[in-house]
């Protein structure tokens, strides 16, 4: 299920209950038919040789057991639907806001893409590379070595200076310290939320062409005097 500022796509939370409702309806119809057959046979049985109702009793017990199971599934789906609705209500408040979220991949739009990486310590050597959606390296250059947060605004040009097409690109920073041990950077991206959705019960935010889990958001960036 997805929601953006202009439209709603995907299924609604209530649609998760359709399977149980259909199963309950079918079960009710089968049980009605079964009871009609049982009533007819009981009405026409020979009083001197009454029929054995043991098998009918067993089937009634089975009907009751299945009904309880389906009803339990129906209740569970109702809880899931309610939870998804609550998640969506919270996620919708992000639409139109600029956020920062953990991640290495962002979208190149209008010749610009912004990447953020942080080094936990100073590096003696640091290399930055950008890869396209196919995993092909398009840019390779020296990166900042200082410990802390660094923003890299990419102009969309590859190592040879050619402009790359719009799309999703991934950053990778390789750095080592004075002991020649690898340093693990932390990555994040920024973007304005244009829509929200649900993926396997998890809220996602649309940042341009990217879908980012709501749980990955680390901060809301202040805009037009709003608190961040």
N, C-alpha and C positions, 0 to 999 in steps of 0.2 A: 504494500500500500504506500502510495506517495502523495504528498501534498505540496503544491507550490503556490505562488502568489496569484496565479490565474486559474488553475484547474486542479482537479483531483483525479489521480489515475490509480489503477490497481483495485483490489478488493477492499471492501469495508470490513471493520472488525466483526460485525454481525454475521458476515458470510461464513465464518468458521463454525457456526452452529448448524449449518444446513445439512451436513451429513448425519448428525445425530437425530435431527428432526425428521429426516427422511426415513431413517432406520426405525424410529419409534412409530411412525405412521404405518410402515410395512408390517411391523410386528403386531400392531393393533389390529390390522386387517386380517392377518393370519390367525390371530387368537380368536377373533370373532367367528371366522369360518370354522375353526376347530370346535368351538363351543356349540355352534349350530349343529354340526355333525354329531357331537356327543349327545346333545339334547334329543335329536331325532332318534338316535339308536336306543337311548334310554326309554323313550316313549313307546317304541315298538318292540322292546325285548319281551321274551317269554317269561311270565312271572314264575313258572315252574322251573325255569332254567335261566336264572339271571346271568347277564354277561359279566365277564371279569373286567373290572374297571381299573385294575392295577396299572396297565399300560397307559391309560388315559391320565391317571394320577401322576405318573412319572413325567408325561409330556407337559402337564400343567406346571409341575415344579420347574421343568426346563424353561418354559415360557417365562415364568416369574424371575428366574435367575438371569436370563438374557435381558429382560426388561430392566432389571436393576443395574446391570452392567452398562447398557446403553444410556440410561438416565444418568449414571455416574459420569460417563464420557460427556454427556450434554452439559452437566454442571461444570466440569473441568473446562470445556470449551468456552462456557460463559465467563469463567474467571479469566481465561486467557484473553478473551475479547475485551473485557473490562480493563485488564492490565495494558493491552495495546492502545486502548483509547486514552488512558492516563498518560502513557508514554508520548503519544502524539500531541496531546494538549501541551505538555512541557516542551516538546521539540519545536512546535509551531512558533513559539516566542522568539526563536533564533532567526526566523526569516527576516531578511533585510539587514541583519547585523554582520559585521566583519568579525571573524573568529580566527584564532590560531589553534591548530590541531597537530598532533604528532603525525609524522609521515614524511616520506622521501619523494613522493610523486605529486606533481602539480600540473596544471594546464598552461601551455603557452598560448596566450591570447594577445592580439594586437602587438605582436613583437615583444612581449614582455612576460617573464615568469619570475616569481620570487621564491627563493629557497632560504631556509634558515638552518644553520647547524651550530652546534656548541661543542667546544673541546673542554674536557674536564681538567686538562693540564696543558702546559706549553709544549709545543711540538718543535722538534728540530728539522722536520721535513713534513710537508703537507701537500697533497695533490687532490685536485677536484676534477671529477668527471661527470658528464651529463649523458644519459642514455635515452634513446627513443623507445617507443612502445614495443619495438621488435628486439630490444636489448642491444642495439647497435650504438657504439660510442660515437657521439657527435661533437663533444667538446672535451678537451683535456688541458688543464692549466694549473699553475701554482695556486695554492689556497693559503688563507691566513694561518699563521702558526700560533698566535697568542691564545692563551686560555680564555674561555668565555664564549659569549654569543656573537655570531657573525651572520650578516644578511648578504646573500648573493642575488643581485638583480641581473638576471640573464636577458640579453637583448635578442635572443633567438638565433644568434649566428653560430655556426660551427667553427671548428678549429681553423678552417681555411677562409673564414669570413663570409661563407654563403648563408643566406637566410633559410631557416628551417620552417617547415609547414606547421601550422597550429596543431596541437594535440597534446597528449600527456607525455611528460618527460620526468626522468628520475635522476636524482643527484646521488653521488657516492663520493665520500671524502676518505682518503687513506692517509693516516698520519702516524708518526712514530715519535717517541720521546727521546731524551738524552741517552737512555739505556738501550735504545734501538728496539723498544717494545711497542707493539701496536696500541694506539689510542682509539677508543671506541667513541665516535661522535654521537650526539643526540640530534635528531632531525625534526623539523616542523615546517608546516606550510600555512599560508594565510589565504583568506578569500571571503567574499560576501555570500552568505547563505541565501540561495534562491529557491530552495524547496526542502522538504523533509520526507522521510519514508520509514517503513518498517522492513527489516531484512532478518528473517529467522528470529523474530521477537525483539530485535535490537533496533533502536532508533538510528537513522542515518541522516546526515545533512548533505545537501547538494552544494558544492563549491565550484561553480562554473561547470566543467564537465566531469568533476570528481564526486564520488559518493564517499563520505567520511563518517565512520561511526561517531555518534554523539559522545561516547565515552572517551574518544580521543581528543576532545576539545580541552585545551589547557587554559584558555582565557578568551574573553570577549574584548575586542579592541575598541577603545573609546572613539566615538564618532559624533561630531556636531554637539559636543558638550555633554554627551551621555557618559555615565560612569563605565569604566572598563572592568 
